[in-house]
Amino acid sequence: MRTHLGISHIGDNIVVVDSDTVWSRDTTFIHENNTITYFERTSNDEFDLDCQGHDPVKFVEGITVGSIGIAVTDDMNADEFNHKHTKTPYKSCRRPQFPNSTGARHIVHFMLFQYDVMTHLHRTIVEAWGVSSVWEAVTQCHKHKFCAGRISEYELYFSFISNFYRERMTIEVLTPGKDWMNSAICDANEMKCCHEHNVLLKGCHDHRIKRYTEGADAGDMCCDL
């Protein structure tokens, strides 16, 4: 926004938060040693360790591979090609390229983005594709086998900063249903319970609220802990 829209008063460190997120305790993002807290959510389910259809593997890796990947048409060759050439390796789930992955994902309803990292990421992508904007690169990338699939800006940014700026990172692990929750109910009483149990936040998605009004389970509840 600062570069392309000319909003000059935006600072170098910006926290982007999903609109359905309700916080229940304070957290520190920028520390005195200039490291940044990044959050990842884990699961005790063995199934969740492996890459699933919702993991944006090809997009995260392919977008920084660039136009040299267009000739790749086979899924297996695409995975190997991306692994060899990407600047944003996706390590968030277990697969042959990363057999020891913890299964931790980074789509947790918010993330802090740094201006210099973001401009470095944009520059890397546009140079890889020979275009003038990231949007142009994404629209091209998504048409091809090596890059098609779910898009995730959170996972892309996390992979990039992990690869180029690891010294800036402090990782805090969140456990779904314990200190990171999704639910249809985020009223004052429920959020009071969340605060008492040291839960960081709840994601109260519209689609969860809609399903709840139609008779579905409310989801994670702090007051049930």
Secondary structure, DSSP 4 states (H G I P E B T S, - for coil): -TTTS--TT--SEEEEE-TTEEE-S----B-TTS-EEEEEE--S-HHHHB--TT--HHHHHHHHH-GGGTT--SHHHHHHHHHHH-SS---SSBBTTBTT----B--SSEEEEEHHHHHHHHHHHHHHHTSSSHHHHHHHHTTSTTT-S---HHHHHHHHHHHH-GGGEEEEEE-BTTTEEEBS---HHHHHHHHHTT--EEE--HHHHHHHHTT---B--GGG-
